[in-house]
Amino acid sequence: MASALHSHLLLSKQYGRAFSVINSQIHTSCGLASKDHYKVLVLGGGSGGIAMAARMKRKVGAENVAIVEPSEMHYYQPIWTLVGAGAKRIASSGRSTASVIPSGVKWVKSKVAELDPDNNTVRTDSGKKISYDYLIVALGLQLHFEKIKGLPEAFEHPKIGSNYSLQTVEKTWNALRNFKEGNALFTFPNTPVKCAGAPQKIMYLSDAFLRKTGKRSKANIIYNTSLPVLFGVKKYADALWEIVKKRDLNVNLRSNLIEVRADKQEAVFENLDKPGETKVLEYEMIHVTPPMGPPAVLKGSSLDDAGGWLDVNKDNLQHKKYANVFGIGDCTNLPTSKTAAAVAAQSAVLDRTVSRILKKQIPDKAYNGYTSCPLVTSYNTVILAEFDYDGQPLETFPVDQSKESRIMYFMKADVMPHLYWHGLLKGIWGGPGPYRTIMHLGMK
């Protein structure tokens, strides 16, 4: 009881400090032009940023919301798995940023250069300072190909690709369709990644393509992952192991890519369980999943945790130190898989959290860590993994989703993109929670 009272008083003190700072900014001169101050400032124009800008527009009015994003184009990245396998075209994944930013919301076309939450300001790379009442950080994560020796320059050679970047995803398809004979390598790095299932999805698709084209007997398919497991949730991992055995795929756990010698078509892996031990493999094709990390602007700021990620409360997505700062998506330290599905569920919770804060009330809705990974296992089947913070399945449909399904593939390839563009980015799709309740007759 005493502990709960202490936590409540601490939260109240945080909110009081935030409201005090906000009021002082509104009613005193801070040396900034009015157009450089917004009630809600959103950093990042990815899925989380656009979704929250749309939701905040409805809360406080478009003229009171701004979004900082340098990119001219916005991409639906989950579809790149299918682009890398030749099943979708890259053009279908992109739309102009101008077309997805909610109408009336101010677009600041710059990079975030500095965060100053003590003074409720942000500085852009053009030197412009913007102040805010509330800040939503949705900066995503950064790819670090350069942390693998020989990259990114190896992408100038054929036979190597990565579904994780616009510049390299079509190189995956070129490597796959030009495969002749030898090793086909697929990697998973020793860092957090977005969509942790994607590195093996392309392996299953490559296996299917090589079978379809009569080349499978000439291919030795190898998946080297730094993880100690094939997948983090046992129910789905067990199903995937069955597929691996049935299709004669080779999986090596705790094996991390450290170098690519593109001129020799060689890849070097370290054994994470035996420091200093390395192994060199020749390849006919290789798909690289790059190491990833938090945005540089977050690292070393007063908003990050020890790992450089945005330090937020895992239940309400509010920053642990600054009560008027919130986070969503890949840039946060939320202990769940970094996916667009997770962003959708988080957006609904964060919408409620901000609504309560605007009314000077304590947040009352908790995010359960819901995330989803449509594990593409062929050109017409998917295992739809859905789970929570505890790694427990949290399935929407009243069927065993660990079974390969053609319907789930249709959802991945055609339904989910529609939900993304017309639901999530419009701020009206907050994940399948309500439908799950209906599907399971209120029992789940």
N, C-alpha and C positions, 0 to 999 in steps of 0.2 A: 504494500500500500504506500509506504513511504517512498519507495523507488518510483512508483507510478506518479506520485505527487511531484517529486523532484523533476521527473521528465516533463511533466505538464508545465511546471514553472519555467523550466529551461526553454521550452518551445515558446511560451508566452513572451519571455524576455527577448528571444530571437525576433519574433514577429514585431514586438514593440520597437526594437532597434531599427528594423527594416522600414516600418511605417514612419518613424521619426525622420529617418534619412530622406525618405521619399517626400514627405511634407516639406522639409527644409529646402529640397531642390525645387519644388513647385513654387514655393512662395518667396524665394530669394534669388537674387541674380547670380548665375553661375558662369557668366561670360560666354555662353553658347547661344547661337541664334535659335529661334524657336523651331525652325525646321530641322535642327540637329538634336532635338529631344523627342522621344517617343515613349508612350506609356508602356508598350511592349516592344522590345527589340529581339529579333530572332537571328541567331548566328548560324548560317548554313542553309543552303537551298536544296538539300537532299530530301529524302522521303519524310524524315521527322520534321525538318524545318518548314517545308511547304504545308504539311498537314497541320502543324501547330499555328502557322500564320493564318490559315483558313479558319481554324477554330477561334483564334484570338480576334480576328476581324468581327466575328459574330458577337464576341463578348464586349469589345471596347470601341468598335468602329474602325474601318479601314484606314482612316486618316491618322489613327493613333498607333498603327503597327508598321514596322519596317523590317526588312529582311536583308542581311548582308551576305552576298554570294557573288563570286567573281565569274563563274562559268556561264557561257552563253547557251549551253545545252544541258538538259536534264535527261538522265538515262534510267530506264527500268533495268537495273543490273541483273536481277534473278534470271532473266531470259537469256543472258549470255552463255549459260550452260548449253542451251540448245543451239545458239549461234556457233559455238565452238565445235559442235557436232554436225553442223550443216543442216539442222532442222528448222532454223529460223534465220532471218536476215538481220544484220546489224541495224539497218535503217529503221526496222520496226521497234527498236528499243529506245529511240530518242525523240524528244520534242524540245522546242525552244524553251528556255527558262522563262522568257516573257509570257509564254502561253500557259504556264502552270502556276505562276505567282498569282494569288488571289487579286482580283480587280480592285484597284484603289489602294492596295498596300504598296508602300514605298519600297522600291528595289534599289539598294545601294550596291552598285556593281564594283565591289572591291573585296580584297582579302582582309581578314581580321589580323592586325599586326600586334595588338597589345590589349590585354584585359586589365581593367582597374576597378574591381568590384567594391573597393573601399570608397571610391568616389562615384560609383554607378556610371562609369564611362567605358567606352571602347574606342580604340584608335584603329583606323584602317591603314592599309599600306600607302594610301595617298596622303596620309597625314591628317585626315579628317577625324575630329573627335565627335562621338555621338553619345549622348546621355540617355538614360532610360529610368523608368520606374521599376520595370520587371524585365529580367533577361532570361531568354530560353536558349540554351546552348545545344546545337544540333550539328556539330562540325564533322561528324563521321570519323573515319580513321585514315591513316596514311599507309600506302604500300611502300615497302622497302626492298625492291629488287636488288638495290645496290649492296645489301647486306650478304648477298650470295656472290662469292668471287666469280667474275666473268660475266656478271649481269649488271646493267641491262644490255650491254653491247652484244651479247650472244643472240639477241633477237634479230640482229642483222643477218644471221644465218638461217637457213631453212631447218625444218625438222624440230623446231621448238616453238612453243606457244604458251599462252596463259589466258584463261577465261576471266581473269580478274582485272583486266584493263582494256579500254577501248582500242588502244594501239596494238594489242597483242592477241585479242580473242580470235580474229580471223586467221592468225598464224597457226592457231591450234587446228582449225579445220584444214588448212593447207597441209600441215604435217600429217594429219590423219588420212586424208584422201590420197596423199602421195606415198603412204606407207608401203614398203615392199616386203622386207623380211628382217627380223631381229627383235630387239627389246623395245617395248613401249613402256616408258616410265611415267609414273604419276606421283606427285609429292605433296606432303603436308608439313608446314614449317613448325618450328619450336616457339611459336608465339600465338597469342589469341588471333583469330581470323574472323572475317565476316562470312556467314553461311558455311559453317564447318562441314557440311555435307558435300559441298560443291567439288572439292578435290577428288572425291571418289565417284561422283556422278559421271564425270567425263570418262572415267575408267570404264564404267559399265556401258556407256554409250559407244565408246571406242571398240569394246569387245563386240557389241551388237553390229557395228558397222563392218568390222573385219569379218564377221561371220557371214553377213549379207553379201559381201564382195568376194568371198571365197579365199580370204587371206589369213583367216584365224589360225590355221595349222602352221603358218610360218611366223606367228607372233608369240612372243613370250611377254605376257602382260604382268607388270610389277607395280605394286602400290607400296611406296615407302613413306611411312608416317612417323612423325616424332611422338605421337601419342602412344600410351600403353594399351589403348583399346581401339577397336575399329570404329565404334561410335559410342557416344557418351551415355546413351540410354540403353540398358541391357535388352529390353524387349526388341528394339529395332536392331541392335547389334547382333543378336542371335539370328534374326532373319537375314541380315546381310552376310553373316558368315556362311549360311547355307548357300546363298547365291555364289559367294566366292569359291566354295568347294565345287559346286555343280558346274561352274563355268571355267574351272581350272585357272583361277587367278591367283597370283602370288602376292601375299601381304606380309610385309616386314614391319613390325612395330618398333618404336624407339629408334628409327633410322631417319636422320635429318640431312637434307641436302645442304652442302656448304660450298660447292663449286661446280660450275659448268664450263667444260672445255669444248666449246662449240666447233672449233676447227678439227678436233679429233673425235667429235661426237661421243664425249665421255662426261659422266656425272660422278661427283665424289660425295659420298655420304659418311657421316660420322655416327658411331654407335653411342647413343646417349647413356647407355648403361655401362659402357666401358670407355671412359674418357681416353682420348688419344688414338683409339682404334678407328680406322677409316676403310672404306671399300670403294673401289672404282668400278663403275658399270658403263659399258658401251650402250648406245641407244640408236634406234632408228627413228624414234620420236620421243619427245619428252614434254609433258605438261607440268609447268612450274606454278605452284602456289607460293606467292612471295611472303616473306615475313611481314608482319603488320604491327602498327603501333599507334599511339594517340597522336592527335594533331600537335605539331611543334609549338603552336601558340599556347596550348594548354600546359605543356610540360614546363615545370618551374614557375608557373603562375600560382596565385593563392587559391585557385579553384581546383587544383589537381590533388590526387592521392599519391602515394609513394611510387606508383607505377606510371604516373603521368596522365591517368584517366580522370575525367570529371567525377568528383567525389560527391555522389548523391545518396540520399536515403533510398533504399531499395524498395520501400513500400509506396512512397508518394512522389518520388523523383525530384524532391526538393534538395537543394544543396545543403550539405551538413553544417556549413558555417554561415553562409549568406542566405537569409530567408527569402530574399526577392530574386534568387537565381535558381533556375531549374534546368534539367537536362533530359535528353531523350536520344535513344539510338546508340550507334556504335561508339560514340565518344565517351560514353559513361562507363562507370565501373560496376554496373549492374551484373550480378553473377548469373547471367543466362546467355544463351547463344545469340549472337549478333545477326539478326535477320530482319527483313521487311515486315514479316508477320509479328515479330516482337515489337517493332515500332508502332504497328497498328494498335496493338493492345495497350502499349504505353501511352499512346496519344489520348485514348479515352480516359485513362487514369489521370494523366497530367492536366487534361481539360478540367476535370473535377477538382483537382488540387488547386489550380490557379483560380477557379471560380470561388473556392472557399477563402483563399487568401485575399482576393479582391473584396470580400465581405468581412475581412478581418476575423475569419473563423479558422479553426484548426482543420487541416485536411482529414477526411474521413474515409477515403477510398484507397484500398491497397492493391498494388500490382502483384500478381502471384507468380511472375516470372514467365508467363506464357510465351512460348515461341514455337515456330513450326519450321520443318525442313522437308520439302517434297523431294524425297530421295529418288531421283530418276534412275531406273534400273535397265531401261531399254528405250527404243523409240516409241513405245506405246504403253509402258507400265511405270508406275510410281508406288513407292511405299511412303505414305504420308505420316511422317513423324510429328507428333505434337506433344509437348511436355512442359513442365513447370520448373520452378527454382530447384526443387528437390530431385529433378531428373525422373519424375514420375509421369507416365503417359497421361495426357489431358486431351483425349480425342474428341473430336466434334461429332463424328458419325457413329451410329450404333452398330458398327461392324469392326472386325479386327483389322486395324489399319497397318499392321505389320505385314500383311499379305500384299503381294504385288497386285495393282489394280489399274485397269484401263481407264476407268472413270476418273481416277485421281490424276492420271496423266493428262486427260482432257482439262481438268481443273488447272493443273500447273501450266499447261501450254496456252490455254485460251481464256479460262475464267479469271484466274488470278491477275493477269495483266489488266483486264477490264476493271476489276475491283480496285486495282492500284490507281489507275488514271482517273477513274470516275467516282471512286469511293474514298480511299485513303487521302489522296491529294486534295480532295474537296473538303476534307475534315468531317466526313460523315460515316466512314468505316473505321470502327474501333476494335476490329477483331471478331471472331466467331462466338464469343462468350454467350450472348443471348440465344443464339441458334443451338449451341451445345446443350443448353438447359432444355430447350424444346425437344431436341432429338433424343435426349435421354430422359424425357418425361419428368424433368425437374429433379432427377436423382443424382445429377453430376454437375 
